[in-house]
Amino acid sequence: MLLDGEAWADRFKTFQTEAWRLETLPQYLVPQEADEFAAFKAGARFPGPYENAWTAMVRTRNVGRVHIVTRPLTDYLRFEFERYYQHQAPAGEDIRILDITDRPNPLPGVQDFWMFDRSTVVLMKYEADGTQIERELYEGDPAPFLAYQRIAIAESVPFLEYVTA
């Protein structure tokens, strides 16, 4: 089953214990970010901290992610770090970075996904350039995704530690 609109938004409104994401791409082309990303590439920087619906949610709910990266960071990753992560991590989102620049990827071939309450998995499908194709509710056993989460967390470092190192 594909998830869009309210069906997708409801996943974030109705999860009980945890929403968790694995990000594997160096760039995501999101239409809602296009103007801000262009401004960032032109030299604009974003003041903070700021408050929006996402930061309000992560202040009160258990939300986390691991982003797999290699250096040098892409323009998009530098944008994402500055525009989002530096505000979301202090607000309470458990953002972690798994840098595979000088080591093998412990999760080769694993695609992006969101997992809700350690039981519901949504596969995030993208074109090679980071354009989202679709979100698909995974209807199989979530055990492999729980293992991916465990490995990603064990092999990563907290975002704020990563950016200050």
C-alpha positions as CSV (number, residue, x, y, z in Angstrom):
1,M,0.0,0.0,0.0
2,L,1.3,3.4,-1.0
3,L,1.2,6.2,1.6
4,D,0.5,9.9,0.7
5,G,-1.2,12.9,2.1
6,E,-3.2,12.3,5.3
7,A,-2.4,8.6,5.4
8,W,1.3,9.5,5.6
9,A,0.8,12.4,8.0
10,D,-1.2,10.1,10.3
11,R,1.8,7.9,10.9
12,F,3.4,10.8,12.8
13,K,0.2,11.7,14.7
14,T,-0.6,8.1,15.8
15,F,2.6,6.4,16.7
16,Q,2.7,5.4,20.3
17,T,6.4,4.9,21.3
18,E,8.9,5.7,18.6
19,A,9.3,7.0,15.0
20,W,12.7,6.2,13.6
21,R,14.3,6.7,10.2
22,L,17.3,5.5,8.3
23,E,18.6,7.9,5.7
24,T,21.1,6.6,3.1
25,L,21.3,9.2,0.4
26,P,23.7,12.2,0.1
27,Q,20.8,14.3,-1.3
28,Y,17.1,14.5,-1.2
29,L,15.3,16.7,-3.7
30,V,12.2,17.9,-1.8
31,P,10.1,20.5,-3.6
32,Q,9.2,22.3,-0.4
33,E,13.0,22.8,0.3
34,A,13.9,24.0,-3.2
35,D,13.9,27.8,-2.5
36,E,15.7,27.4,0.9
37,F,18.3,25.0,-0.6
38,A,19.0,27.5,-3.5
39,A,19.4,30.3,-1.0
40,F,21.8,28.2,1.1
41,K,23.9,27.4,-2.0
42,A,23.9,31.2,-2.7
43,G,25.4,31.8,0.7
44,A,22.3,32.5,2.9
45,R,22.5,31.1,6.4
46,F,19.6,30.2,8.7
47,P,19.2,31.8,12.1
48,G,18.0,29.6,14.9
49,P,16.9,28.1,17.0
50,Y,13.4,28.0,15.5
51,E,10.2,26.3,16.4
52,N,7.9,24.5,13.9
53,A,5.6,21.6,14.1
54,W,8.5,19.1,13.8
55,T,10.5,20.6,16.6
56,A,7.4,20.8,18.7
57,M,6.7,17.1,18.1
58,V,10.3,16.0,18.9
59,R,10.2,17.9,22.2
60,T,7.5,15.5,23.4
61,R,7.8,12.3,21.3
62,N,10.5,9.8,20.8
63,V,11.9,10.4,17.3
64,G,15.2,9.4,15.9
65,R,17.2,8.9,12.8
66,V,20.6,7.8,11.5
67,H,22.0,9.4,8.4
68,I,24.7,7.5,6.5
69,V,27.3,9.9,5.1
70,T,30.6,10.2,3.4
71,R,33.0,13.1,3.3
72,P,33.2,15.6,1.8
73,L,29.6,16.3,2.6
74,T,27.4,17.3,-0.3
75,D,25.9,20.7,-0.5
76,Y,22.6,19.1,0.5
77,L,24.0,17.5,3.6
78,R,25.6,20.7,4.7
79,F,22.2,22.4,4.2
80,E,20.3,19.7,6.1
81,F,22.8,19.8,8.9
82,E,22.5,23.6,9.2
83,R,18.8,24.1,8.4
84,Y,17.3,21.1,10.2
85,Y,19.6,18.9,12.3
86,Q,21.3,21.7,14.3
87,H,17.8,22.8,15.5
88,Q,16.1,19.4,15.8
89,A,18.8,17.7,17.8
90,P,18.8,20.2,20.7
91,A,14.9,20.0,20.6
92,G,15.1,16.3,21.4
93,E,15.3,14.4,18.1
94,D,18.0,11.6,18.4
95,I,19.9,12.4,15.2
96,R,23.0,10.3,14.6
97,I,25.6,10.2,11.9
98,L,27.1,7.1,10.5
99,D,30.2,8.3,8.6
100,I,31.5,5.6,6.2
101,T,34.2,7.7,4.6
102,D,37.1,5.5,5.9
103,R,35.3,2.2,6.6
104,P,32.9,-0.3,5.0
105,N,29.2,0.5,5.2
106,P,27.7,-1.9,7.8
107,L,24.3,-1.6,6.0
108,P,25.2,-2.1,2.3
109,G,22.1,-2.1,0.1
110,V,19.7,-1.1,2.8
111,Q,17.2,1.4,1.5
112,D,15.7,4.4,3.4
113,F,12.8,3.6,5.7
114,W,10.8,4.9,8.6
115,M,9.8,2.6,11.4
116,F,6.9,3.3,13.7
117,D,6.6,1.7,17.1
118,R,9.2,-0.9,16.1
119,S,6.5,-2.7,14.1
120,T,5.3,-0.7,11.2
121,V,7.8,-0.1,8.4
122,V,7.4,2.4,5.5
123,L,9.9,2.0,2.7
124,M,11.1,5.3,1.2
125,K,11.8,5.0,-2.5
126,Y,13.9,7.5,-4.4
127,E,15.4,8.1,-7.8
128,A,19.2,8.1,-7.9
129,D,19.2,11.9,-7.6
130,G,17.2,11.9,-4.4
131,T,13.8,12.6,-5.9
132,Q,11.1,10.7,-4.0
133,I,9.2,8.2,-6.0
134,E,6.8,6.8,-3.3
135,R,6.3,5.6,0.2
136,E,5.2,2.0,0.6
137,L,3.9,0.3,3.7
138,Y,6.0,-2.8,4.1
139,E,3.8,-5.8,5.0
140,G,6.5,-8.3,5.9
141,D,8.3,-9.1,9.2
142,P,9.9,-6.0,10.7
143,A,12.7,-8.1,12.3
144,P,15.3,-7.1,9.6
145,F,14.5,-3.4,10.1
146,L,14.9,-3.8,13.8
147,A,18.4,-5.3,13.1
148,Y,19.2,-2.4,10.7
149,Q,18.2,0.1,13.4
150,R,20.4,-1.7,16.0
151,I,23.4,-1.7,13.7
152,A,22.9,1.9,12.6
153,I,22.7,3.1,16.2
154,A,25.6,1.1,17.4
155,E,27.9,2.2,14.4
156,S,26.9,6.0,14.5
157,V,27.6,9.0,16.7
158,P,25.2,11.7,17.9
159,F,24.9,14.5,15.5
160,L,26.1,17.2,17.9
161,E,29.2,15.1,18.6
162,Y,29.8,14.6,14.9
163,V,29.7,18.3,14.0
164,T,32.0,19.3,16.9
165,A,34.7,16.7,16.2
